[in-house]
Amino acid sequence: MDINRFRMDLFRRRCRTNVGEGFQSRPRDVAIRAGLALMMLLAVLFIALPVASLFVRSYSGITLQTVQNPMVREALVLSLATSGLATLVAVIMGTPIGYINARYGYPGRELIDSLIDLPVVLPPAVAGIALLMAFGRMGVLGQHFSAWGVDIAFTTAAVVAAQIFVASPFYIRQARTSFESVDPVYENAARTLGASEIYAFRQVSLPLAINGLISGAIMTFARSLGEFGATIMFAGNFQGRTQTMPLAIYTAMQGDLYVSLCLALILVAFSFAVIAAVKILTRGRYRNAGN
C-alpha cells in the first residue's frame, strides 16, 4: 500500500514538473514557430515574386501582334510537336524497362539504373556534347549514318533526341516506382488462373499503375518542353527547324523583350498545368490505394 502511494506521489510530481516546464518553454516554442513561419514566407516570396514579375511586366507590353509573332508561333508548334514525340518514345521504351527493373533481379541492374538516371544529374551542356560526339557528323555512330546520307545533328530529329536523352529518365524512374507499388500478389493470382505473363501485365499491373505512369509522362513532357542546354549544343538554334521555346526566349531577349516574355508566360502556364495535373493524379492514386 505504501509502495503504491509512493508511486502515485512520484507520478504527480513528474506531471507537475512537465507542466511547469511546458509553461516555461512556451515563449521558446513561440519564437521557433515565428522563425519557421518567417522562413516559409521568405521562401514563398523568393519563388512567387519572379513569377509575378513576369505578369506585371508583360501586362503593359504584350499585344496581339506579339502573340502572332512568327517566332512565337513556330517555337510553340515545334516545342509541342517534339516534346509530344519525345514523351511518346519515352513511354513506349520506358514502360517495359520500368516494369522489368521493378519485378526482376538480374546482374548489373544497379549499374543500369545508375546509367538511366545519369542524364538527370549531367549538366545540359555536357549532355549536348555527348550527343554530338555520338551522333554528330563525325561522331562515333554519326559518321556511319552520314556515310549513308543521314545527318542527325542540327535537325529537328536532334531536338527530339536531346529531349529523349534528358527527359526519359524521369518517366523510367516513375514507371519503376509505380510498378513497385503494385502488390505482386495480384499478378500471381492472375497467373494461377491461367493468365500469361503478358496478359497479367496488361490487364492487372498496368491498370493499377496507370496514374503513376501518366504522372511520369506529364513530367517527361514538361521536362522536354523546357530543355535548353542539350538542344542548343546538339541541334542548334534555327528558327522553324530546331528553335524550341527556351531557345526562342534566349534569342528574343537580344532584340524584343516582350516576345521573350510572351514565350515565358506560355511556359509558366504549361508548368503550372503540369504541377496541377500531377498533384491531382497523385492524390487520386493515394485515395484509391487507401480504399
C-alpha positions in Angstrom: 0.0 0.0 0.0 2.8 2.4 0.9 4.6 1.4 -2.3 1.5 2.3 -4.4 1.1 5.6 -2.6 4.8 6.4 -3.2 4.4 5.6 -6.9 1.4 7.9 -7.2 3.2 10.7 -5.5 6.2 10.3 -7.8 3.8 10.3 -10.8 2.1 13.5 -9.7 5.5 15.3 -9.1 6.6 14.3 -12.6 3.3 15.6 -14.1 3.7 18.9 -12.2 7.3 19.2 -13.4 6.4 18.6 -17.0 3.6 21.1 -16.9 5.9 23.7 -15.3 8.5 23.0 -18.0 5.8 23.3 -20.6 4.8 26.8 -19.4 8.4 27.9 -19.2 9.2 26.7 -22.7 6.2 28.2 -24.3 8.0 31.5 -25.2 10.7 29.5 -26.8 8.2 27.5 -28.8 6.5 30.7 -30.0 9.9 32.0 -31.1 10.7 28.8 -33.0 7.3 28.9 -34.8 7.7 32.5 -35.7 11.1 31.8 -37.1 9.8 28.9 -39.2 6.9 31.0 -40.4 9.3 33.8 -41.5 11.5 31.2 -43.3 8.5 29.9 -45.1 7.3 33.3 -46.0 10.7 34.3 -47.4 10.9 31.1 -49.5 7.4 31.6 -50.9 8.2 35.3 -51.8 11.5 34.2 -53.3 9.7 31.9 -55.7 6.5 33.8 -56.3 8.0 37.3 -56.8 9.9 36.5 -60.0 6.9 34.7 -61.5 4.6 37.5 -60.5 7.0 40.0 -62.1 6.6 38.2 -65.4 2.9 39.0 -65.4 3.4 42.6 -64.1 6.0 43.4 -66.9 4.0 41.6 -69.6 0.7 43.2 -68.8 1.6 46.5 -70.4 3.8 45.3 -73.3 2.4 42.1 -74.8 -0.1 42.7 -77.6 -1.9 40.6 -80.1 0.8 41.3 -82.5 3.4 39.9 -80.1 1.4 36.7 -79.7 1.1 36.4 -83.5 4.9 36.9 -84.0 6.2 34.1 -86.3 9.0 33.3 -83.8 6.4 32.7 -81.0 4.1 30.6 -83.3 6.8 28.5 -84.8 8.6 27.9 -81.5 5.3 26.9 -79.8 4.4 24.5 -82.6 7.8 22.9 -82.7 8.1 22.6 -79.0 4.7 20.9 -78.6 5.4 18.5 -81.6 8.9 17.5 -80.5 8.0 17.2 -76.8 5.0 15.1 -77.6 7.1 12.8 -79.8 9.8 12.5 -77.2 7.3 11.7 -74.5 5.7 9.0 -76.7 9.1 7.4 -77.3 9.9 7.6 -73.5 6.6 5.9 -72.7 7.0 3.1 -75.2 10.6 2.5 -74.3 10.4 3.2 -70.6 7.3 1.3 -69.5 8.8 -2.2 -70.1 12.1 -1.1 -68.7 10.5 0.3 -65.5 8.5 -3.0 -65.1 11.5 -5.2 -65.6 13.6 -3.2 -63.1 10.7 -3.3 -60.6 9.9 -7.0 -60.8 13.1 -8.8 -61.8 16.6 -9.0 -60.5 19.5 -9.5 -63.0 23.2 -9.0 -63.0 24.1 -5.3 -63.3 20.7 -4.0 -62.6 22.0 -1.3 -60.2 24.6 -0.2 -62.9 21.8 0.0 -65.5 19.6 2.0 -63.1 22.6 4.4 -62.5 23.2 4.9 -66.2 19.5 5.6 -66.8 19.5 8.2 -64.1 22.8 9.8 -65.3 21.2 12.3 -67.6 19.2 13.8 -64.7 22.4 14.9 -63.0 24.5 15.7 -66.1 24.9 19.4 -66.9 22.8 20.0 -70.0 25.8 21.3 -72.0 27.6 18.0 -71.2 24.6 16.1 -72.4 24.6 18.1 -75.7 28.3 17.5 -76.3 27.9 13.8 -75.5 25.1 13.5 -78.1 27.2 15.4 -80.6 30.1 13.1 -80.1 27.9 10.1 -80.6 25.5 11.1 -83.3 27.2 14.2 -84.9 28.5 14.1 -88.5 31.9 13.0 -87.2 30.6 11.1 -84.2 31.1 7.5 -83.2 27.8 6.4 -84.8 27.0 9.6 -86.7 29.9 9.2 -89.2 28.4 5.9 -90.3 24.9 7.5 -90.6 26.5 10.3 -92.6 28.1 7.9 -95.0 24.6 6.7 -95.8 23.5 10.3 -96.3 21.7 10.5 -92.9 22.5 13.5 -90.7 21.0 13.8 -87.3 22.8 16.8 -85.7 21.3 20.2 -86.2 18.0 18.9 -87.4 14.5 18.5 -85.9 15.4 14.9 -85.1 18.3 16.1 -83.0 15.8 18.2 -80.9 13.7 15.0 -80.3 16.9 13.0 -79.5 18.1 15.6 -77.0 14.7 15.7 -75.3 14.5 12.0 -75.1 18.0 11.8 -73.6 17.4 14.3 -70.8 13.7 13.6 -70.1 13.2 9.9 -70.4 14.8 9.1 -67.1 12.0 10.9 -65.3 9.5 8.5 -66.9 11.5 5.4 -66.4 12.1 6.2 -62.7 8.4 6.9 -62.1 7.4 3.8 -64.0 9.6 1.6 -61.8 8.2 3.3 -58.6 4.6 2.8 -59.9 5.1 -0.9 -60.7 6.9 -1.4 -57.3 3.8 0.0 -55.6 1.6 -2.7 -57.2 1.5 -5.8 -55.0 2.8 -8.8 -56.9 0.1 -11.0 -55.3 -2.4 -9.7 -57.9 -0.2 -10.8 -60.8 0.4 -14.1 -59.1 -3.3 -14.6 -58.7 -3.9 -13.9 -62.4 -1.1 -16.4 -63.3 -2.6 -19.1 -61.2 -5.9 -18.6 -63.0 -4.1 -19.4 -66.3 -3.2 -15.9 -67.5 0.0 -15.4 -69.4 2.7 -13.1 -68.1 2.0 -10.5 -70.8 -1.8 -10.7 -70.1 -1.2 -10.3 -66.4 0.9 -7.2 -67.1 -1.6 -5.7 -69.5 -4.8 -6.4 -67.5 -3.6 -6.3 -63.9 -0.3 -4.4 -63.3 -0.8 -1.7 -66.0 -4.2 -0.5 -64.8 -3.1 -0.4 -61.2 0.0 1.6 -62.0 -1.6 3.8 -64.7 -1.9 7.0 -62.6 1.7 6.9 -61.7 2.6 6.3 -65.4 0.5 9.2 -66.5 2.2 11.4 -63.9 5.6 10.3 -65.2 4.6 11.0 -68.8 3.4 14.5 -67.9 6.6 15.3 -66.1 8.6 14.0 -69.0 6.6 16.2 -71.4 7.3 19.2 -69.2 11.0 18.4 -69.0 11.2 18.1 -72.7 9.3 21.3 -73.2 11.8 23.2 -71.1 15.0 21.6 -72.4 17.6 24.2 -73.5 21.3 23.2 -73.0 21.4 19.9 -74.7 19.2 21.1 -77.6 21.3 24.2 -78.4 24.5 22.1 -78.3 23.3 19.2 -80.4 20.5 20.7 -82.6 21.5 24.4 -82.8 19.1 27.3 -82.8 17.4 27.6 -86.2 14.0 29.2 -86.3 11.3 26.9 -87.5 13.6 23.9 -87.5 15.3 23.5 -84.1 14.3 26.7 -82.2 12.1 25.5 -79.4 10.5 27.9 -76.9 13.5 28.1 -74.4 15.8 28.8 -77.4 13.4 31.4 -78.8 13.3 33.1 -75.4 17.1 33.3 -75.4 17.1 34.7 -78.9 14.3 37.2 -78.4 16.0 38.6 -75.3 18.6 40.1 -77.6 16.0 42.0 -79.6 12.4 42.0 -78.4 11.9 41.6 -74.7 8.1 41.2 -75.0 8.4 38.3 -77.4 10.6 36.5 -74.8 8.1 37.5 -72.0 5.2 36.1 -74.1 7.0 32.7 -74.5 8.0 32.7 -70.9 4.3 33.2 -69.8 3.3 30.2 -72.1 5.9 28.0 -70.4 4.8 29.2 -66.9 1.2 28.3 -67.8 2.3 24.8 -69.0 4.4 24.3 -65.9 1.6 25.2 -63.6 -0.8 22.9 -65.5 1.7 20.1 -65.2 2.1 20.5 -61.4 -1.7 20.6 -61.0 -2.2 17.5 -63.1 0.5 15.5 -61.3 -1.0 16.5 -57.9 -4.5 15.5 -58.9 -3.3 12.2 -60.3 -1.1 11.5 -57.2 -4.0 12.4 -54.9 -6.3 10.0 -56.8 -3.7 7.2 -56.6 -3.3 7.5 -52.9 -7.0 7.7 -52.4 -7.6 4.6 -54.4 -4.8 2.8 -52.5 -6.4 3.8 -49.3 -9.7 2.4 -50.4 
